[in-house]
Amino acid sequence: MAGADKNKLGVRILLGAVVLVLGGSMLLYLVPQSPVSGEISTDTVARIGDESVSVQDVRQQLNQIEQRNPNMRPLEALYAQQILKQLVFQKEIEYEAKRLGIAVSDQERADRIRQYVPTAFTGGTFVGMERYSAEVQARFQLTVPVFEELIRQGLLEEKFRKLVTDGISVGPAELQDEFRYKNEKVKLDYALIKPEDLEAKISSDDAEIRAAYEKNKSKYQVPERRIARYALVDVNQIRQSLQVSDDMLKQQYMNNIQQYQVPNRVHVQHILFMTVGKTTDAEVEEVKKKGEDVLKQVKKGGKFEDLAKKYSEDPGSKDKGGDLSWVTQGQTVPEFEKTAFSLVPGQVSDLVKTQYGFHIIKVLEKETAHTKAFEEVKDSLRAPLLLTQADKLASDTADQLSAAIRQSNKVSLDDLAKQYHLTVNETRPISATDPLLELADSKEAKNTIFQARLGEVHPPVRTDRGYVVLSVKSIQPAHQGSLEEVRDRVITDLKREKSTELAKSKAEELSKREKAGEKFDVAARALGLEPKTSDAIARDGSIPGTASGKQVSAAFNLKAGDVAAPLSLGQNWLVYRVAEKTEPNPADFDKQKKQLTEELLQSKRNLAFEAFQSALDNRLKQEGKLKLMPEKLKSFGTFG
């Protein structure tokens, strides 16, 4: 299956669902969803059997993602579509499971919990709900009910994957094709031509600018713009004006003294080689040998964090370099605890065997039980206490402002500012899509500006800077932009158009010169381009910052010295010649056979499961069991 998508099994990573979007990823968390009734509500965006997915369900998921990645807002509409798709598939799996009588047993769920949270048990004894809840919250930032429901969902999907993919195998011819796909390599001489690099050399005279404007006049609309006056109850200014005495800090310290009680604890990292599910001595011995090999690397000076990320099988700490943070006595299994508390900071253990597998443990810090002294935490108390007091004062002022505005709709912003000692400022003219820089780009403040009537004083709106009272000063209606208003946009568009044409022209000229016998680097430099030579790459490799092996796949059908046709990469152009070509070494086949087989199997299984998902989707639609109303997502904007 050479060339097939090599995505690893990743529909669920740890306990969430991963959706790959534009080279990045977002973690889809389960949150409590809307109760289901017999009727389709106005909020319903999908109906699967008797279950539904609402706009609110999508919004809750989206909020979880935005908390972890605030920069994804421009792609909110695309994320919403992906979230809907995943939520619908969850419901479809549940529907099909009921139809086929497939379920996850309590024992299956308990066994999986042991894998994810081994510290929930000491030996065979449950540590108690309080400690278990704390572990789940610390490791996964989830409540126990949500965590355990995600466990159940993950196991249910695994059952379907097993049903769909168990009969899949890989044939000898497929292995040979894949071996060639991964091992045939080419080294390329190339030049990447980017229009953006050419724009600085491009100029346009007034006649060209006017002609471009007239040709595309309808494109240059000026949106409605508004100017708002505002008075800000600035939380930061209030905080700077406040003083906190030592007596107040001591009172805060005494009120929360339990927070500063530190038990015997060690800050540890570990690398886990899991034996759970290994049923034979040979399998356990193989795991142990792998652990011993990694231990040797650690002892020889290998970086513990990097080795943990590469080899550890603990899903809760692997991506954090094996860091378990602080561990207290009674929190882990006895064998792990005994070793961890016997090490000194910086020391690494030998292999430690527990019921979960073999561990390599490193202690970073160690503390004996004590209560942190007031002087030790004094400085950390000051900022939160100041902020709490400033927030309260700002909130009280906002309440008073709201009451004054409600009492009289004729009150002016200037009178309010004078009464409450606030400064009146003014925004620059902004459209609905411009950032509101003066108020930390507050979405709520901008919405208020574009909903308010001219001259109306609006009650305070909460922003990241504090509470703001707004009044729209002027409204500039949308209109056809004059050349003077949109001149910069016209010039930018004209430069982009010319540079795109010039990039294509240079690519064609370079290819022509090379094919005529001119040296690649000489021809490239003559055209003002930078010639480069890649490392040897396979089809699944890439030229960093330039192109993937798939994009230059034509190179693998050429001979050394051949020049490929200019390749369009979006707005960019790539011209290349094959400098060297390396055939696969047959002697490497046996060494790679096992890994190739695993990768091909995984790829074929992923494709089979995607086909199952599509077929299930289509069948439920045909049966009238699946109804989608994606137009309800318009509140999230549009994409594309």
N, C-alpha and C positions, 0 to 999 in steps of 0.2 A: 504494500500500500504506500509506495514511495510518493512523497509529495503531499500525502494526506495531512490534515491538521494534527499536530502532535500535542494538543492540549492534554495535560494530565487530568486524571479523574479529580475534578475539583468542584463539582456541583455543591458539595458541602466542605468547607474548611473549618476544622474544629466543630463549631456548632451553628455557624451561619451559612447562608448560601452566597456563593461568590458569582458576580456577574461581571464579565470582562467587557469593558466599554472603552473604546478608543485607546487601547494600550494601557489603560489604568484599570483599577478595580474598585468595587464598592461592596461592602459587607452588608448583606440583607438580614436584619434581625427580626425574629418573631416578636411581635407585640400583641397584646390582647386586641382582638378584632370585634367589630360590631356584632351585637346579637342579631340573630336571623329571625325574620318573621315570614309569614306566608306571602306577603306582597313585596314587589320590587319597589324599594324606596327611591326617592329622587337622588339619593346619594350613591345608589348602587351602580358600580361600573362593570361588574361581571356577576353572572349567576351560574353556579355549577350544581346541578341537582337541586337540593334544598338549601345549599349553602350560598353565601354571597360574599363578594369583595366590594368594599365601599371606597369612595374617594378618601374618606377619613383614614381607612386602613393604609392606603398608599401614602397619605401625608405623614402618618406616624412613622412608617418605615423611612421615608425621606428625611424626616427630622433626625432620626438616628444617624443617618449617613452624614447629614450636614454638620452635626456636632463633631464628627471626626474629620470632616473635610469641608471647611467653609468655602473653599474655592470652587466647589462643584456647582454653585448656583447658576452660572450661565448654561449649564447642561441639565438643568432641573427637569425639563420636559422629557429629555431622553432617558434620564434615570427613572422618571415616573413610569414610562412605558415598560422599561425592563423590570421594575418592581411589580407592576401589574402582571406581567408575563409569569414571573416566578410565583406570585401569590396564587394565580389561577392554576398553575401546575401543581402546587401543594394541594389545592382543593380537588383537582382531578385525580391525584394519586389516592387521596382519602376516599373518594367516590369509588374508584376502581377496586380498592382494597376491600371495601364493604361488599361490593358485588361478588368478588372472588373468595371472600372469607379469609382474607390475609390480615393478620394482626401481629403486633409486637407484644410479647409476654412481659410480665413484670420482671422475670428472671433475666431476660435478654437486656432489658433496660438497666437493671442493676449491675450486670456484668460490664456493660459499656461505661456506666458511671464510674466503676472501679478503675477503668483505664484512664479516664479523663481526670478523676480526682482521687488518686490512690490514698491521699492523706485523710479521706473520709472514713477510713477503716484502720484500726490498730489491730494487726493480726486479722482475725475474722470478725472483730467487734466494731460496730458502728460508733463513731466518736460523738454522736449527738447532733441534733438539728442545728443548734446554735453555731457550732464550729463548722459544720458542713455548709451552712448558709454563708458564713463568712468566707470560706474557701472559694465557693462558687462566685461570690461577688468580687473577691480579689482577683481571681484568675480570669474571669470572663465578663465581669461587669453586668451580670444577669441575676435575676431573682431565681430561687429554686424552681418554682412552677414553670417559668419560661425555659430555664435550662433543661429541665427534665422533659418538657414537651418537645424541645428541639432534638433531644436525644431520641425520643420516640419517632419523630419525623425522619430523622436521619436513618434510623434502622429500617423504617418502613420503605424508604426509597432504596436502601441497599437490597432489601428482599426483591423488589421489582427489578433492580439491576441484575441480580443473580438469575432471576427467571428469564430475563431477556438475553443475557450474554453468556450463560454457561456453556452453550454449545459451540461457541466461536473458537476457531483455531487458526494457526498460521501455517501455510504451506512452504515447502523448500524454495519454490520460485519467488514467492513474496519475500522471503528472507534474503535471497540473492539480490533482488531488486533494491531492497532497503539498504543492504550492505553497500551496493554501488552508490546509491543515493547519498549516503552519509560519508563515503570515503573517496569518491572521485573529487578532485580539487583543482581549482584554477587560480592562477595569480594574474591580476589584471593591471594594465596601465590604463589610467582613466583620468578624465577631467569632468568635474561636476559644474554645471553652468547654472547659476541662480540669478533670476531676474533682479532680485533685490540687491545683488552685488553690482548690477549694472546701472541702477537707477541714478546714482550720484553723477554719472557721466552724461546723463540725458537732460537736455534743456528744451524748452518750447517757447516760441515767440508769441506775442499777443494775438496774432492772427490765428495760430494753431489753437490757442486756448479758447478764443471766441468760437472758432469753428466746432471744437469738441463740445463746448457748452450748448450751442445751438442744435447740434446733432442729437444730444442726449438730454435736452432741456427738461423733459418730464421726470427724469431721474433725480433732479436736484430740487427736491421739495424741502422746505424748512419746516420742521414740526412746531407745534404749539410750544411756546416757552413761557414760563412764569417766573416772576421775581417775588420772593416772600420776605417780609420783615419778621424777625423773631426775637424773643427774649428767652434766654437760657438760664435755668436753675442748674448751675454747673456743680456737679458733685465733687469734682476734683478741687475747685476753688474753695468750696465749703470745707473739705477735708484739710486743706492747707491752713485754714484759719482756726482750726480746732487745736486744743491742747489736751493731752491725756496725762494725768498725774500717775506717779508710781502707785499710789493707793488704789486707783482705778484698775491699773494693770494687775496688782496683787489680788484684788477682788475677782477679776476675770480668771486669774490663775487658780484661786481657791475654788471657784465655782466649777471648774473643769479639771480638778486635780487628777481625776482618774485617767485623763488623756495623757498625762505625763508619767504614768507608772510604767516602767519598762521591765518586763520579765527577763529571765535568763534567755538569751537568744543569740543566734548566729546568722550572719548574712551569707548565704551560700549560693553557689552555682552547681549544677550537676549535668551530667550527660547520661541519659538513660538508654540502655539497650534492652528492649522489652522482651520478656519471655512469656507474657500472657498469651495463651492460645497455642503455644508450642507444646506438643503432646509427647514428643520422644526425647530421649537423652541426647540423641545425635543433634536434634534441632537446638536444644539448649546449649550444647557444647559449641555449636557453630556461632550462636549469639555471643557466648563467652569469649571465643577467639576474636571476634570482631571488636569486643570491648577491650581486650588485651592489646590489640593492634593500635587502637586509638589512644590507650593509656601510654603506650610507648611514645607516641607522637607528642603527648602532653609533657612527658618526662624529658623529652629532647628539646623542649622549649616552644612547642607549638602553641599558638594563641588559643586559650581555652574557649573564649567566646566564639571564635570562628569554627573550631572543631565541634562545639555544641550545636551551632546552626546547621552544620553539615551532617552530623551523625545522630544527634539525640532524637529519640522517639517519644519524648514527652511533649505533646502538642501545646501544653500551657506555657512552657518556658523555652522551647526550641528557638523561636524567632527572637527571643530576648537574650540569646547567647547563653541559655541555660540558667538564667538568673531567677531564683525562687524568692528573692528578697529576704526579709528576716523570717526565720523559723524559730518558734518557741518550743520548749520541752513539752512533749505530749502531742505535738501537732503532726509528727510524721511516724512512720512505722519504726519499731524499736531498733532494728539493725541500722537504718539510716541515721536515726537520732544519735545512737551511741557513737558512731564514727564522726558525725558532723561536730558534736560537742567535744570530741577528743582532739580535734585538729586545732592548730594555731593559725591566725590569719596569714594567708598566702600559701598555706600547705595544701597539697593535693593528696587524696586518699589513693589506696590501691582499689581494685574492683570490690564493690560491696554488693552482696547478694541479698535481695529482698523478694517478697512474693510477686513483685512486679517485673523484676529483671535484675540486671547488673548496672550499678551506678558508679560513675567517677565523680567524686565530690571535691569541691574546692571551697574553702572558707575565705571570705573576703574581709569580714569584720566579726568581732565577738564582744558581747556585753553581758555583764552580770546584772541580776535584778536590782533595780533602784528606782527612785522617783527623781525625775529631773528637777534640779533646783530652780527657783524663781529666776535667779540671775541668768541661768542657762537659756531660758525660753522667753525672757522679758522682751527682747527685741522682736521676736516673732509674733508677740501678742499685740504690739502697738498698731501695725498697719491694719489688721482686720478690725480692731476695735474702732480705729478712726474711721474706717470705711463704713462700718455699721452705723456709727453715729451720724456720719455725713449723709448716708442714704436715708436715715430716718428724718433728718432735718429737711432734706430735699423733698421727700415724700409729703411731709407736713405742709411745706410751702406750696407744692403742687395741688394738694387738697384745697388749700385756701384760695388759690388762683381759680380752680374749677368752680368753687362756690361763688366767687365774685363774678365770673363770666355767666354762670347760670342765673344769678340774681338780676343782671341787667345786660340785655343784648346790645346796649349802646356804649358799654365800657370800651375804652380805646386801649390799644397795646401800650401806648406811651404812658397813660395813667397807671396801668398795672405795673409797668416797669418801674415807674417812680415810687409807687407805694411799696413795692417789695425789693427795692434797691437792685434792680436788674438792668443790664445794658441791652439796648436795642441794636441789633445788627441786621444786615441785609444779605440775602443769597445773591449769587450771580444769576443771570437768566439760565434756567435749566429746562430741558425737555423731560418727558417721562422716562427716557432711557439714559439720561445723563446721570453721573454720580453726584450725590448731594454732599460735596466735600466738606462744607461748613459744619455739617451735623453727622460726621462719621458715616455718611452714606446710609442713613437710617431709612429703611424701607417704609416704616410706619409714618415717619415725618414726610417723606416724599408723597406717599399716598394721600396724606392729609392736604398737602399743598394742591394736588390736582383734583381733589374732591371739594375743596372749600370754595365758597363764593367770594367774589372780589370784595376786599375790605372786611370780611367776616373775621372775628377773633375766635380762634378755635381753642377748646380746653387743652391743657398740657398733654403732650405725647411723650412717652418714655423713649429715650435713646441711650446709646452707650455713653454719652457725655452727661446725661442727666435728663431733666424734664424741660421740654421746649413748648412755648406758647407761640403759635404761628398766625400770621395774617397775610393774605395774598395782596401784594401791592399793585401788581400789574399783570396783564395777560396779553401776550403777543400771539395772535391767531396763526395757525398753520397757513403757509402760502407758498407759491412758486418762488423759489429763490432767484434773486437777481445775480448776475455774474459777479458783482462786487461781493455779495454775501457768501457765495459758494466757490469763489475763485480757488481757494486752497484745495477744496475737494476735487475740482476739475483738474487742477495741475497734478494732484496725486494719482487720479485715475488715468490721466494721459501718460504719466511716467510709467505706471504699471503696464499699460497697454504696449507702449514702445519697448520697454525692457523685456517683456514676454516675447515680442517678435524678434528682438535682437538676440535673445538667448537661443531661440530656435535656429536663427540664421547662423550663429557662431557654431552651434552643434553640427549643422549640416556641412559647414565649410571645413571644420576640423576633420570630420569623417571623410570628406572628399579628398583632402590633402593627404591623409594617412593612406587611403586606398591608392593614391597616385604614387606612393613610395616615399613620401616625406617622413622623417622620423617623428614619432608621436610627440615627444617632449618639445622638439623644436617647433613643430606646427602649433602646438598648444600655446607656447609662450608668444609666438608671433601674433596670436589672436588675443593676447592679454589674459590668457587662462593659466591656471596653476596645474601642471601635470603631477599626478601621484601614482604610486604603485601600491596595490593592496597586499595584504598577507594572503597566503593560500587559503581559500575558503571552499567549503562544501556547499551543497544546495541548501542545507539547513543552517548555514552560517550567514554572515553579513559583512559588509564593509561599513564600519561604524560611521554614523552620520551621513551615509550616502544611500545605500540600497541593501536589500536582503538578497540572499542567495536565490530565492524564488524569483525576484525581480530581474536578476541577470541570468536566469536559467538558460537563455540562448547561448551563453558562453560555453556551456558544457557540451554543446553540439558543434563547436568550432574547433579548429586546430590551432596550435601555438602559432602566433603571428597574424591570425585572422582578426579583422575588425568587424564589430557588430554594427548594425544600423543604429542611429541615434535613438536613445530610449527616453521617452517622456515619463517623468516622475512628478505628476501634478503640474506645477508651474515650472519645475526644474527640468533640465536636460542632462543626460549622462551619455558620454561617448567613451567607449573603451575598446581595447584590443587585448587578446589573450597573450600574456607574456610567457606563461608556463602552464602546462597541464600535467597533472599527476594522476595516474591510474591507480585504482585500489590494489592493495597488496593482498593476494589470496591467503597468505599465511596469517593475516589478521582476522579472517572470518571466524575461526573457531573461538578466538578470544572474545569476540563481540557477539557471538551467536545468542548467548543467554540474554544479554541486555536488549539486543535487537528484537528477540522474540517477545520479551515483556513489553517493550514499547509498542510494537505492532499490535499485540493483543489489546493493550489499553486503548490504542487509537481505534481499532475495529469495534471494541466494546462501546466506546464513546459514540461512534457513528450509529451503532445499532440502537443505543438508548435514545439518541436524538430522533431516530426514525420511529421508535416506539412512541416517544412523546408527541411527535407530529401526527402519527396515526390515531393515538388516543384523542388528541384534540379534534381531529376531523370527525371521528366517530361520534363523539359527544355532541358536536354541532349538528350532525345529521340526525341524531336521535332527539334533538331538541333539549338536551340536557345542559348544553353550554350556550349561554347568551352573553355576548360582549357588547359593551357600550363605551368604547374608547373615547368618544366625543366628550364624555364627562370629564376627561383629563385636561380639557382646554384651560382650566384654571391654573395649570402648571406652565402655560405658555406653549410655544411651538418650537420644533427643532427641524432644521433642514428645509 
